[in-house]
Amino acid sequence: MKQNSQLSDVLHVLLHMAERDAPMTSDTLATAMQTHPVVLRRLMGGLRDAGFVGSAKGHGGGWVLTCSLEQVTLRDIHEALGAPALVSLGFREDRPECLVALAVNDALTSAVQEAEAALLRRLDGVTLAALSRDFHRRLLARGAVRQRPEEHFHDEH
């Protein structure tokens, strides 16, 4: 089963945007993330609707942050992406006449709900600013200086 990496991808993009004092084009961000600009724009649309980013067309345009890193949590970003499932467990059967399936599904459903609630609480406690500080701590530990986004999107972190 393919894992959904939208939250991770968008957080990555947002932190790179936070490092720039200028708009970043969909092409630049998509190239750095090894995806298509349309995919990136689709993801960014929910963030724009939530007021976290803005975009301008034309020469010198692109995506910019429109929020305070201190105010936005990972949960906020997750919700702006449409709140996709954080935990995915498949159910072998969904037959209401099978008592074994009912018992298994009830136990798994309860466990998934508890796990999702715990993850959402954790995401609510982490801001974009905390991620940015952690990035800068790691950058300093590596002895690096500010880099262009393309230079550290996919190097070994």
GIGI-V421463 format. One record per backbone hydrogen bond with DSSP energy under -1.0 kcal/mol. NH is the residue of the N-H (numbers start at 0). CO is the residue of the C=O. E is the energy in kcal/mol with one decimal. If there is no record, write none. Layout:
nh=NH co=CO e=E
nh=NH co=CO e=E
This chain:
nh=8 co=4 e=-3.1
nh=9 co=5 e=-3.0
nh=10 co=6 e=-2.5
nh=11 co=7 e=-2.2
nh=12 co=8 e=-2.3
nh=13 co=9 e=-2.8
nh=14 co=10 e=-2.2
nh=15 co=11 e=-1.8
nh=16 co=12 e=-2.5
nh=17 co=13 e=-2.1
nh=19 co=16 e=-1.3
nh=23 co=62 e=-2.1
nh=28 co=24 e=-2.4
nh=29 co=25 e=-2.9
nh=30 co=26 e=-2.6
nh=31 co=27 e=-2.1
nh=32 co=28 e=-1.8
nh=33 co=30 e=-1.0
nh=34 co=29 e=-2.5
nh=39 co=35 e=-1.9
nh=40 co=36 e=-2.9
nh=41 co=37 e=-2.1
nh=42 co=38 e=-2.0
nh=43 co=39 e=-2.6
nh=44 co=40 e=-1.6
nh=47 co=43 e=-2.5
nh=48 co=44 e=-2.5
nh=49 co=45 e=-1.5
nh=50 co=47 e=-1.4
nh=51 co=46 e=-2.6
nh=53 co=63 e=-2.5
nh=55 co=61 e=-1.7
nh=60 co=57 e=-2.4
nh=61 co=55 e=-1.5
nh=62 co=23 e=-3.6
nh=63 co=53 e=-2.4
nh=65 co=51 e=-2.6
nh=70 co=67 e=-1.0
nh=71 co=67 e=-1.2
nh=73 co=122 e=-1.0
nh=73 co=125 e=-2.4
nh=74 co=122 e=-1.3
nh=76 co=72 e=-1.8
nh=77 co=73 e=-2.6
nh=78 co=74 e=-2.7
nh=79 co=75 e=-2.1
nh=80 co=76 e=-1.4
nh=81 co=78 e=-1.7
nh=82 co=77 e=-2.1
nh=97 co=94 e=-1.6
nh=101 co=97 e=-2.1
nh=102 co=98 e=-2.2
nh=103 co=99 e=-2.8
nh=104 co=100 e=-3.0
nh=105 co=101 e=-2.3
nh=106 co=102 e=-2.0
nh=107 co=103 e=-2.8
nh=108 co=104 e=-2.9
nh=109 co=105 e=-2.2
nh=110 co=106 e=-2.1
nh=111 co=107 e=-2.7
nh=112 co=108 e=-2.4
nh=113 co=109 e=-2.3
nh=114 co=110 e=-2.5
nh=115 co=111 e=-2.8
nh=116 co=112 e=-2.2
nh=117 co=113 e=-2.1
nh=118 co=114 e=-2.5
nh=119 co=115 e=-2.7
nh=120 co=116 e=-2.0
nh=121 co=117 e=-2.0
nh=122 co=118 e=-2.8
nh=123 co=119 e=-2.0
nh=124 co=121 e=-1.0
nh=125 co=122 e=-1.1
nh=127 co=71 e=-2.4
nh=128 co=68 e=-2.0
nh=130 co=126 e=-1.7
nh=131 co=127 e=-2.5
nh=132 co=128 e=-2.6
nh=133 co=129 e=-2.1
nh=134 co=130 e=-2.5
nh=135 co=131 e=-2.5
nh=136 co=132 e=-2.3
nh=137 co=133 e=-2.3
nh=138 co=134 e=-2.5
nh=139 co=135 e=-2.5
nh=140 co=136 e=-2.2
nh=141 co=137 e=-1.6
nh=143 co=138 e=-2.3
nh=150 co=147 e=-1.8
nh=151 co=148 e=-1.3
